[in-house]
Amino acid sequence: MKINLQTFGPFRTLGENIELEMREGEKISSIRGELKKYIKKHHPSFANIKLINSSHFANESEILAEEYILAEGDIITIIPPVAGG
């Protein structure tokens, strides 16, 4: 199944949207590994790959738990960690 991943912050250099191919019944936690594979294949010089581990994922209405089960056509946003002062 296909998942549309919207990007922000440092991930925007990968493009505004990334389409990931996932297996039926996969959870949010699986996106991390698939995104790392995608980056290594299509953007090997991306320097912030470790940010994936500390980022959260959301849909249009809420931040999603790692156990959230993905569905075909889901639009998911990766939210990188933010620092302020």
Phi and psi in radians as a Rosetta constraint file:
Dihedral C 1 N 2 CA 2 C 2 CIRCULARHARMONIC -1.833 0.35
Dihedral N 2 CA 2 C 2 N 3 CIRCULARHARMONIC 2.354 0.35
Dihedral C 2 N 3 CA 3 C 3 CIRCULARHARMONIC -2.085 0.35
Dihedral N 3 CA 3 C 3 N 4 CIRCULARHARMONIC 2.340 0.35
Dihedral C 3 N 4 CA 4 C 4 CIRCULARHARMONIC -1.683 0.35
Dihedral N 4 CA 4 C 4 N 5 CIRCULARHARMONIC 2.073 0.35
Dihedral C 4 N 5 CA 5 C 5 CIRCULARHARMONIC -1.857 0.35
Dihedral N 5 CA 5 C 5 N 6 CIRCULARHARMONIC 2.031 0.35
Dihedral C 5 N 6 CA 6 C 6 CIRCULARHARMONIC -1.523 0.35
Dihedral N 6 CA 6 C 6 N 7 CIRCULARHARMONIC 2.486 0.35
Dihedral C 6 N 7 CA 7 C 7 CIRCULARHARMONIC -2.054 0.35
Dihedral N 7 CA 7 C 7 N 8 CIRCULARHARMONIC 2.643 0.35
Dihedral C 7 N 8 CA 8 C 8 CIRCULARHARMONIC -2.505 0.35
Dihedral N 8 CA 8 C 8 N 9 CIRCULARHARMONIC 2.952 0.35
Dihedral C 8 N 9 CA 9 C 9 CIRCULARHARMONIC 1.014 0.35
Dihedral N 9 CA 9 C 9 N 10 CIRCULARHARMONIC -2.402 0.35
Dihedral C 9 N 10 CA 10 C 10 CIRCULARHARMONIC -1.123 0.35
Dihedral N 10 CA 10 C 10 N 11 CIRCULARHARMONIC -0.364 0.35
Dihedral C 10 N 11 CA 11 C 11 CIRCULARHARMONIC -1.325 0.35
Dihedral N 11 CA 11 C 11 N 12 CIRCULARHARMONIC -0.262 0.35
Dihedral C 11 N 12 CA 12 C 12 CIRCULARHARMONIC -1.088 0.35
Dihedral N 12 CA 12 C 12 N 13 CIRCULARHARMONIC -0.434 0.35
Dihedral C 12 N 13 CA 13 C 13 CIRCULARHARMONIC -1.144 0.35
Dihedral N 13 CA 13 C 13 N 14 CIRCULARHARMONIC -0.241 0.35
Dihedral C 13 N 14 CA 14 C 14 CIRCULARHARMONIC -1.480 0.35
Dihedral N 14 CA 14 C 14 N 15 CIRCULARHARMONIC -0.171 0.35
Dihedral C 14 N 15 CA 15 C 15 CIRCULARHARMONIC 2.099 0.35
Dihedral N 15 CA 15 C 15 N 16 CIRCULARHARMONIC 2.817 0.35
Dihedral C 15 N 16 CA 16 C 16 CIRCULARHARMONIC -1.224 0.35
Dihedral N 16 CA 16 C 16 N 17 CIRCULARHARMONIC -0.587 0.35
Dihedral C 16 N 17 CA 17 C 17 CIRCULARHARMONIC -2.390 0.35
Dihedral N 17 CA 17 C 17 N 18 CIRCULARHARMONIC 2.452 0.35
Dihedral C 17 N 18 CA 18 C 18 CIRCULARHARMONIC -2.175 0.35
Dihedral N 18 CA 18 C 18 N 19 CIRCULARHARMONIC 2.283 0.35
Dihedral C 18 N 19 CA 19 C 19 CIRCULARHARMONIC -1.707 0.35
Dihedral N 19 CA 19 C 19 N 20 CIRCULARHARMONIC 2.105 0.35
Dihedral C 19 N 20 CA 20 C 20 CIRCULARHARMONIC -1.932 0.35
Dihedral N 20 CA 20 C 20 N 21 CIRCULARHARMONIC 2.421 0.35
Dihedral C 20 N 21 CA 21 C 21 CIRCULARHARMONIC -1.637 0.35
Dihedral N 21 CA 21 C 21 N 22 CIRCULARHARMONIC 2.094 0.35
Dihedral C 21 N 22 CA 22 C 22 CIRCULARHARMONIC -2.173 0.35
Dihedral N 22 CA 22 C 22 N 23 CIRCULARHARMONIC 2.747 0.35
Dihedral C 22 N 23 CA 23 C 23 CIRCULARHARMONIC -1.428 0.35
Dihedral N 23 CA 23 C 23 N 24 CIRCULARHARMONIC 2.626 0.35
Dihedral C 23 N 24 CA 24 C 24 CIRCULARHARMONIC -0.985 0.35
Dihedral N 24 CA 24 C 24 N 25 CIRCULARHARMONIC 2.373 0.35
Dihedral C 24 N 25 CA 25 C 25 CIRCULARHARMONIC 1.487 0.35
Dihedral N 25 CA 25 C 25 N 26 CIRCULARHARMONIC 0.044 0.35
Dihedral C 25 N 26 CA 26 C 26 CIRCULARHARMONIC -1.177 0.35
Dihedral N 26 CA 26 C 26 N 27 CIRCULARHARMONIC 2.688 0.35
Dihedral C 26 N 27 CA 27 C 27 CIRCULARHARMONIC -1.831 0.35
Dihedral N 27 CA 27 C 27 N 28 CIRCULARHARMONIC 2.896 0.35
Dihedral C 27 N 28 CA 28 C 28 CIRCULARHARMONIC -0.890 0.35
Dihedral N 28 CA 28 C 28 N 29 CIRCULARHARMONIC -0.697 0.35
Dihedral C 28 N 29 CA 29 C 29 CIRCULARHARMONIC -0.988 0.35
Dihedral N 29 CA 29 C 29 N 30 CIRCULARHARMONIC -0.469 0.35
Dihedral C 29 N 30 CA 30 C 30 CIRCULARHARMONIC -1.297 0.35
Dihedral N 30 CA 30 C 30 N 31 CIRCULARHARMONIC -0.394 0.35
Dihedral C 30 N 31 CA 31 C 31 CIRCULARHARMONIC -1.077 0.35
Dihedral N 31 CA 31 C 31 N 32 CIRCULARHARMONIC -0.637 0.35
Dihedral C 31 N 32 CA 32 C 32 CIRCULARHARMONIC -0.956 0.35
Dihedral N 32 CA 32 C 32 N 33 CIRCULARHARMONIC -0.868 0.35
Dihedral C 32 N 33 CA 33 C 33 CIRCULARHARMONIC -1.153 0.35
Dihedral N 33 CA 33 C 33 N 34 CIRCULARHARMONIC -0.732 0.35
Dihedral C 33 N 34 CA 34 C 34 CIRCULARHARMONIC -1.146 0.35
Dihedral N 34 CA 34 C 34 N 35 CIRCULARHARMONIC -0.665 0.35
Dihedral C 34 N 35 CA 35 C 35 CIRCULARHARMONIC -1.171 0.35
Dihedral N 35 CA 35 C 35 N 36 CIRCULARHARMONIC -0.695 0.35
Dihedral C 35 N 36 CA 36 C 36 CIRCULARHARMONIC -1.069 0.35
Dihedral N 36 CA 36 C 36 N 37 CIRCULARHARMONIC -0.752 0.35
Dihedral C 36 N 37 CA 37 C 37 CIRCULARHARMONIC -1.072 0.35
Dihedral N 37 CA 37 C 37 N 38 CIRCULARHARMONIC -0.779 0.35
Dihedral C 37 N 38 CA 38 C 38 CIRCULARHARMONIC -1.034 0.35
Dihedral N 38 CA 38 C 38 N 39 CIRCULARHARMONIC -0.807 0.35
Dihedral C 38 N 39 CA 39 C 39 CIRCULARHARMONIC -1.130 0.35
Dihedral N 39 CA 39 C 39 N 40 CIRCULARHARMONIC -0.780 0.35
Dihedral C 39 N 40 CA 40 C 40 CIRCULARHARMONIC -1.078 0.35
Dihedral N 40 CA 40 C 40 N 41 CIRCULARHARMONIC -0.585 0.35
Dihedral C 40 N 41 CA 41 C 41 CIRCULARHARMONIC -1.403 0.35
Dihedral N 41 CA 41 C 41 N 42 CIRCULARHARMONIC -0.784 0.35
Dihedral C 41 N 42 CA 42 C 42 CIRCULARHARMONIC -1.773 0.35
Dihedral N 42 CA 42 C 42 N 43 CIRCULARHARMONIC -0.378 0.35
Dihedral C 42 N 43 CA 43 C 43 CIRCULARHARMONIC -2.452 0.35
Dihedral N 43 CA 43 C 43 N 44 CIRCULARHARMONIC 1.066 0.35
Dihedral C 43 N 44 CA 44 C 44 CIRCULARHARMONIC -1.077 0.35
Dihedral N 44 CA 44 C 44 N 45 CIRCULARHARMONIC -0.330 0.35
Dihedral C 44 N 45 CA 45 C 45 CIRCULARHARMONIC -1.592 0.35
Dihedral N 45 CA 45 C 45 N 46 CIRCULARHARMONIC 0.041 0.35
Dihedral C 45 N 46 CA 46 C 46 CIRCULARHARMONIC -1.095 0.35
Dihedral N 46 CA 46 C 46 N 47 CIRCULARHARMONIC 2.116 0.35
Dihedral C 46 N 47 CA 47 C 47 CIRCULARHARMONIC -1.535 0.35
Dihedral N 47 CA 47 C 47 N 48 CIRCULARHARMONIC -0.233 0.35
Dihedral C 47 N 48 CA 48 C 48 CIRCULARHARMONIC -1.852 0.35
Dihedral N 48 CA 48 C 48 N 49 CIRCULARHARMONIC 0.516 0.35
Dihedral C 48 N 49 CA 49 C 49 CIRCULARHARMONIC -1.060 0.35
Dihedral N 49 CA 49 C 49 N 50 CIRCULARHARMONIC -0.505 0.35
Dihedral C 49 N 50 CA 50 C 50 CIRCULARHARMONIC -1.175 0.35
Dihedral N 50 CA 50 C 50 N 51 CIRCULARHARMONIC -0.334 0.35
Dihedral C 50 N 51 CA 51 C 51 CIRCULARHARMONIC -1.114 0.35
Dihedral N 51 CA 51 C 51 N 52 CIRCULARHARMONIC -0.381 0.35
Dihedral C 51 N 52 CA 52 C 52 CIRCULARHARMONIC -1.025 0.35
Dihedral N 52 CA 52 C 52 N 53 CIRCULARHARMONIC -0.678 0.35
Dihedral C 52 N 53 CA 53 C 53 CIRCULARHARMONIC -1.148 0.35
Dihedral N 53 CA 53 C 53 N 54 CIRCULARHARMONIC -0.508 0.35
Dihedral C 53 N 54 CA 54 C 54 CIRCULARHARMONIC -1.824 0.35
Dihedral N 54 CA 54 C 54 N 55 CIRCULARHARMONIC 0.105 0.35
Dihedral C 54 N 55 CA 55 C 55 CIRCULARHARMONIC -1.541 0.35
Dihedral N 55 CA 55 C 55 N 56 CIRCULARHARMONIC 2.765 0.35
Dihedral C 55 N 56 CA 56 C 56 CIRCULARHARMONIC -1.949 0.35
Dihedral N 56 CA 56 C 56 N 57 CIRCULARHARMONIC 2.925 0.35
Dihedral C 56 N 57 CA 57 C 57 CIRCULARHARMONIC -2.211 0.35
Dihedral N 57 CA 57 C 57 N 58 CIRCULARHARMONIC 2.546 0.35
Dihedral C 57 N 58 CA 58 C 58 CIRCULARHARMONIC -2.470 0.35
Dihedral N 58 CA 58 C 58 N 59 CIRCULARHARMONIC 2.768 0.35
Dihedral C 58 N 59 CA 59 C 59 CIRCULARHARMONIC -1.848 0.35
Dihedral N 59 CA 59 C 59 N 60 CIRCULARHARMONIC -2.813 0.35
Dihedral C 59 N 60 CA 60 C 60 CIRCULARHARMONIC -1.219 0.35
Dihedral N 60 CA 60 C 60 N 61 CIRCULARHARMONIC -0.235 0.35
Dihedral C 60 N 61 CA 61 C 61 CIRCULARHARMONIC -2.192 0.35
Dihedral N 61 CA 61 C 61 N 62 CIRCULARHARMONIC -0.270 0.35
Dihedral C 61 N 62 CA 62 C 62 CIRCULARHARMONIC -2.794 0.35
Dihedral N 62 CA 62 C 62 N 63 CIRCULARHARMONIC 2.791 0.35
Dihedral C 62 N 63 CA 63 C 63 CIRCULARHARMONIC -1.328 0.35
Dihedral N 63 CA 63 C 63 N 64 CIRCULARHARMONIC 2.349 0.35
Dihedral C 63 N 64 CA 64 C 64 CIRCULARHARMONIC -1.696 0.35
Dihedral N 64 CA 64 C 64 N 65 CIRCULARHARMONIC 2.443 0.35
Dihedral C 64 N 65 CA 65 C 65 CIRCULARHARMONIC -1.244 0.35
Dihedral N 65 CA 65 C 65 N 66 CIRCULARHARMONIC 2.720 0.35
Dihedral C 65 N 66 CA 66 C 66 CIRCULARHARMONIC -1.028 0.35
Dihedral N 66 CA 66 C 66 N 67 CIRCULARHARMONIC -0.435 0.35
Dihedral C 66 N 67 CA 67 C 67 CIRCULARHARMONIC -1.515 0.35
Dihedral N 67 CA 67 C 67 N 68 CIRCULARHARMONIC -0.083 0.35
Dihedral C 67 N 68 CA 68 C 68 CIRCULARHARMONIC -0.990 0.35
Dihedral N 68 CA 68 C 68 N 69 CIRCULARHARMONIC 2.257 0.35
Dihedral C 68 N 69 CA 69 C 69 CIRCULARHARMONIC -1.568 0.35
Dihedral N 69 CA 69 C 69 N 70 CIRCULARHARMONIC 2.170 0.35
Dihedral C 69 N 70 CA 70 C 70 CIRCULARHARMONIC -1.272 0.35
Dihedral N 70 CA 70 C 70 N 71 CIRCULARHARMONIC 2.633 0.35
Dihedral C 70 N 71 CA 71 C 71 CIRCULARHARMONIC -2.234 0.35
Dihedral N 71 CA 71 C 71 N 72 CIRCULARHARMONIC 2.657 0.35
Dihedral C 71 N 72 CA 72 C 72 CIRCULARHARMONIC -0.873 0.35
Dihedral N 72 CA 72 C 72 N 73 CIRCULARHARMONIC 2.285 0.35
Dihedral C 72 N 73 CA 73 C 73 CIRCULARHARMONIC 1.470 0.35
Dihedral N 73 CA 73 C 73 N 74 CIRCULARHARMONIC 0.008 0.35
Dihedral C 73 N 74 CA 74 C 74 CIRCULARHARMONIC -0.961 0.35
Dihedral N 74 CA 74 C 74 N 75 CIRCULARHARMONIC 2.446 0.35
Dihedral C 74 N 75 CA 75 C 75 CIRCULARHARMONIC -1.890 0.35
Dihedral N 75 CA 75 C 75 N 76 CIRCULARHARMONIC 1.953 0.35
Dihedral C 75 N 76 CA 76 C 76 CIRCULARHARMONIC -2.017 0.35
Dihedral N 76 CA 76 C 76 N 77 CIRCULARHARMONIC 2.487 0.35
Dihedral C 76 N 77 CA 77 C 77 CIRCULARHARMONIC -1.971 0.35
Dihedral N 77 CA 77 C 77 N 78 CIRCULARHARMONIC 2.349 0.35
Dihedral C 77 N 78 CA 78 C 78 CIRCULARHARMONIC -1.609 0.35
Dihedral N 78 CA 78 C 78 N 79 CIRCULARHARMONIC 2.232 0.35
Dihedral C 78 N 79 CA 79 C 79 CIRCULARHARMONIC -1.959 0.35
Dihedral N 79 CA 79 C 79 N 80 CIRCULARHARMONIC 1.852 0.35
Dihedral C 79 N 80 CA 80 C 80 CIRCULARHARMONIC -1.248 0.35
Dihedral N 80 CA 80 C 80 N 81 CIRCULARHARMONIC 2.781 0.35
Dihedral C 80 N 81 CA 81 C 81 CIRCULARHARMONIC -1.094 0.35
Dihedral N 81 CA 81 C 81 N 82 CIRCULARHARMONIC 2.600 0.35
Dihedral C 81 N 82 CA 82 C 82 CIRCULARHARMONIC -2.161 0.35
Dihedral N 82 CA 82 C 82 N 83 CIRCULARHARMONIC 2.455 0.35
Dihedral C 82 N 83 CA 83 C 83 CIRCULARHARMONIC -2.146 0.35
Dihedral N 83 CA 83 C 83 N 84 CIRCULARHARMONIC 2.543 0.35
Dihedral C 83 N 84 CA 84 C 84 CIRCULARHARMONIC -2.480 0.35
Dihedral N 84 CA 84 C 84 N 85 CIRCULARHARMONIC 3.108 0.35
